[in-house]
Amino acid sequence: MTENFTTRATVAGLGDMGQALVAALLRNGFSTTVWNRTPGRAGALTAAGAREAAGLAEAFEASQVVILCVIDNSAVDELLAAAGDRLRGRTVVNLTNGTPRQARELGERVTALGAEYVDGGIMAVPPGIGTDQSFVLYSGSESAFKANRDLFEAFGGVQFVGEDTGLASLYDLALLSGMYGLHAGVMHAYALIGSEGISATDFSALLVPWLRAMSGFVTEAADRIDRDEFTKDVVSNLAMQAKAFPNLIEASKEQGVRPDLMEPVLRLFQEWVAKGHGDEDGVGVVRLLQERA
């Protein structure tokens, strides 16, 4: 094997996200090799200047940086099994969604193959890649991250979160947890208001500013958690919230709306109150969640 790279980066995996990554690299002038398990996905990319590898071995040998963006980390395992020593001396950047444990195990495996490993969490949908609506979290080899920061910036904002390989995945999933929690509340709100035939669009004129006004909760909650202080300056204690929250469940049932998204919140409130924390701000429930980990 030679170390005469022909392109700066190889992208293995040409699903919607992989194609968006390649397009961003090409727009920013990075010579790029592409490979996909199923042929026929590279036409538009090669027309834009990408080089398509005839096989996986050629793809791995073509570039200094090998970016993996496939369906899951089981597919990454298969690619690494096929790599042999072809990754030696290279940087492997895994932008496949997974867990912190998987990232750490893959990092050890890649390092054993003689390559540096960077794990990434993409905080964007494919159309947002390369715009100010996108950022990517990175963890793992800091030297590899710094050496390739210019390349990573083609995808959007960059955030290195630490040399612990699992941290990018942890940050990614924690951010998604916040997003899905918000989305769950919004979906329930629209279902509830829609039960009387009220337009979701009309209701959004109230919902959007309300959520904006409530967004201060995020920083206030973080401050309470970091100070481990849940009983000072409480304006709405958990015992009161746990008494009022069942109305949301009952009203949903009365309106023919399933309360599935709200019931777990009530159970947590009631359990924490039963454990003697009714005088706290509701943020204290985070400790109950950590007890169950």
C-alpha positions in Angstrom: 0.0 0.0 0.0 1.3 3.5 -0.8 0.6 6.7 1.1 0.1 8.8 -2.1 -3.4 10.1 -1.5 -5.2 11.2 -4.6 -8.0 13.1 -2.8 -8.3 14.9 0.5 -11.3 13.0 1.7 -13.3 9.8 1.0 -17.0 9.6 2.0 -18.3 6.1 2.3 -22.1 6.0 2.4 -24.2 8.0 -0.1 -27.6 8.2 1.6 -29.2 11.6 1.8 -26.8 12.8 4.5 -23.7 11.3 2.8 -24.6 13.0 -0.4 -25.0 16.3 1.4 -21.6 16.0 3.0 -20.0 15.3 -0.3 -21.7 18.3 -1.9 -20.5 20.5 0.9 -16.9 19.3 0.4 -17.0 19.9 -3.3 -18.5 23.4 -2.9 -15.5 24.2 -0.6 -12.9 22.9 -3.0 -12.0 19.7 -1.4 -11.1 16.8 -3.7 -13.3 14.0 -2.7 -13.6 10.2 -3.4 -17.0 8.6 -2.9 -18.1 5.0 -2.4 -21.5 3.4 -1.7 -22.4 -0.2 -1.1 -25.2 0.0 -3.7 -24.0 1.4 -7.0 -25.8 4.1 -8.9 -25.9 6.8 -6.2 -22.9 8.9 -7.3 -24.0 10.3 -10.6 -24.7 13.8 -9.6 -21.7 13.9 -7.3 -19.3 12.7 -10.0 -20.8 15.3 -12.4 -19.9 17.9 -9.7 -16.3 16.7 -9.5 -16.2 13.8 -7.1 -14.2 10.7 -8.0 -16.1 7.4 -7.6 -14.0 4.5 -6.3 -14.5 1.2 -8.0 -14.4 -0.7 -4.7 -14.1 -0.2 -0.9 -10.3 -0.9 -0.9 -9.7 1.8 -3.5 -12.0 4.2 -1.6 -10.0 3.7 1.7 -6.6 4.0 0.0 -7.6 7.2 -1.9 -7.7 9.8 0.8 -6.0 11.0 4.0 -9.4 11.4 5.7 -12.1 8.6 5.5 -15.6 9.8 6.5 -18.1 7.1 7.3 -21.8 8.0 7.1 -23.8 4.8 6.9 -27.1 3.5 8.3 -25.8 2.4 11.7 -22.7 1.3 13.6 -23.2 -2.3 12.6 -22.5 -1.2 9.0 -19.4 0.7 10.3 -18.2 -2.6 11.8 -18.5 -4.3 8.5 -16.6 -1.6 6.7 -13.8 -1.7 9.3 -13.7 -5.5 9.0 -13.1 -5.1 5.3 -10.5 -2.4 5.7 -7.6 -4.5 7.0 -4.5 -2.3 7.1 -5.8 0.1 4.4 -6.6 2.6 7.1 -3.2 2.8 8.6 -1.9 6.3 8.8 -5.3 7.8 8.0 -7.9 9.6 10.0 -11.3 7.9 10.3 -14.2 10.2 11.0 -17.4 8.4 11.9 -20.5 10.5 11.4 -22.9 7.6 11.8 -25.5 8.0 14.6 -24.8 5.8 17.5 -24.3 5.5 21.3 -21.3 6.6 23.4 -20.4 3.0 24.1 -20.4 2.2 20.4 -18.2 5.2 19.7 -15.6 4.2 22.3 -15.5 0.6 21.0 -15.1 1.8 17.4 -12.4 4.2 18.5 -10.4 1.4 20.1 -10.8 -0.7 17.0 -9.7 2.0 14.6 -6.7 2.9 16.7 -5.7 -0.8 16.6 -5.8 -0.6 12.8 -3.2 2.2 13.0 -5.5 5.1 12.3 -6.7 8.1 14.3 -10.4 8.2 15.1 -12.8 11.1 15.4 -16.4 10.5 16.2 -19.1 13.0 15.2 -22.7 14.0 15.8 -24.4 15.9 13.0 -26.9 18.4 14.3 -28.7 19.1 11.1 -30.9 17.6 8.4 -29.3 17.0 5.0 -30.5 20.3 3.3 -28.9 22.3 6.2 -25.4 20.8 5.7 -22.9 23.6 4.9 -25.2 26.4 6.1 -25.5 28.4 9.3 -28.3 26.0 10.3 -25.8 23.1 10.8 -23.2 22.2 13.3 -21.3 19.0 14.0 -20.0 17.8 17.4 -16.6 16.0 17.4 -14.7 14.0 19.9 -11.7 11.7 19.9 -8.3 12.5 18.6 -7.8 16.2 19.1 -4.7 16.3 16.9 -6.7 14.8 14.0 -9.5 17.2 14.7 -7.2 20.2 14.6 -5.4 19.0 11.5 -8.7 18.7 9.6 -10.7 21.5 11.0 -10.8 23.3 7.7 -12.4 20.3 6.1 -14.9 19.9 9.0 -15.9 23.6 8.6 -17.3 22.7 5.1 -20.2 21.0 6.9 -21.2 24.0 9.1 -20.2 25.0 12.6 -17.7 22.8 14.5 -17.6 22.0 18.2 -14.9 19.7 19.7 -16.3 18.4 23.0 -13.3 16.3 24.3 -10.9 13.5 23.7 -13.3 10.9 25.3 -14.5 9.4 22.0 -18.0 8.8 23.3 -18.8 12.5 24.1 -19.9 13.6 20.7 -22.6 10.9 20.7 -23.6 11.8 24.2 -24.0 15.5 23.4 -25.8 14.6 20.2 -28.4 12.4 22.0 -28.8 14.8 24.8 -29.6 17.6 22.4 -32.0 15.3 20.5 -33.7 14.5 23.8 -34.4 18.2 24.3 -35.7 18.5 20.8 -38.0 15.4 20.9 -39.3 16.5 24.3 -40.3 19.9 22.9 -41.8 18.3 19.8 -43.8 15.9 22.0 -45.4 18.7 23.9 -46.1 20.6 20.6 -47.7 17.6 19.1 -49.9 17.0 22.1 -50.9 20.7 22.1 -52.0 20.6 18.5 -53.9 17.3 19.1 -55.7 18.9 22.0 -56.7 22.1 20.3 -57.6 20.3 17.1 -60.1 18.2 19.0 -62.4 21.2 18.7 -61.6 21.8 15.1 -59.4 24.8 15.9 -56.7 25.4 13.3 -53.2 24.4 14.3 -51.9 27.4 12.3 -54.1 29.8 14.2 -53.1 28.3 17.5 -49.4 28.5 16.6 -49.8 32.3 16.8 -50.2 31.8 20.6 -48.0 28.7 21.0 -44.8 30.2 19.5 -44.6 33.3 21.7 -45.6 31.2 24.7 -42.7 28.7 24.1 -40.4 31.6 23.6 -41.4 33.1 26.9 -40.8 29.7 28.6 -37.4 29.2 27.0 -35.7 30.9 29.9 -36.4 27.6 31.8 -33.5 26.0 30.0 -30.8 28.2 31.5 -32.6 28.5 34.9 -32.8 24.7 35.1 -29.2 24.4 34.3 -28.2 26.8 37.0 -30.3 24.9 39.6 -28.9 21.6 38.6 -25.2 22.7 38.7 -25.8 24.4 42.1 -27.8 21.3 43.3 -30.3 23.8 44.7 -34.0 23.0 44.1 -35.8 24.6 47.1 -34.6 28.3 46.9 -36.8 30.9 45.3 -39.4 28.3 44.1 -42.4 30.0 42.5 -44.3 26.8 41.5 -43.4 23.8 43.7 -43.6 20.3 42.4 -46.4 19.3 44.8 -48.7 21.9 43.3 -47.7 21.0 39.8 -48.4 17.3 40.6 -51.9 18.2 41.8 -52.7 20.3 38.7 -51.1 18.1 36.0 -53.8 15.4 36.1 -56.2 18.0 34.6 -54.2 17.9 31.5 -54.6 14.1 31.3 -58.3 14.2 32.1 -59.0 17.0 29.6 -57.2 15.0 26.9 -59.3 11.9 27.6 -62.5 14.0 27.6 -61.5 15.5 24.2 -60.7 12.1 22.7 -56.9 12.7 22.7 -54.5 10.1 23.8 -52.5 11.3 26.8 -49.6 8.9 26.1 -47.0 11.7 25.7 -48.0 13.4 29.0 -48.7 10.5 31.4 -45.0 9.7 31.9 -44.4 13.2 33.1 -47.2 12.9 35.7 -45.8 9.6 37.0 -42.4 11.2 37.5 -43.9 14.2 39.3 -46.0 12.0 41.6 -43.1 9.7 42.4 -40.7 12.5 43.3 -43.4 14.1 45.5 -43.9 10.8 47.2 -40.2 10.6 48.0 -40.5 13.9 49.9 -39.5 16.5 47.3 -42.8 18.3 46.9 -41.4 21.6 48.1 -38.8 21.6 45.3 -38.8 23.3 41.9 -39.8 20.6 39.3 -36.3 20.6 37.9 -35.3 18.4 40.8 -36.9 15.5 38.9 -33.6 15.2 37.0 -32.2 13.4 40.1 -35.0 10.8 39.8 -34.1 10.2 36.2 -30.5 9.7 37.2 -31.5 7.3 39.9 -33.1 5.1 37.2 -30.1 5.1 34.9 
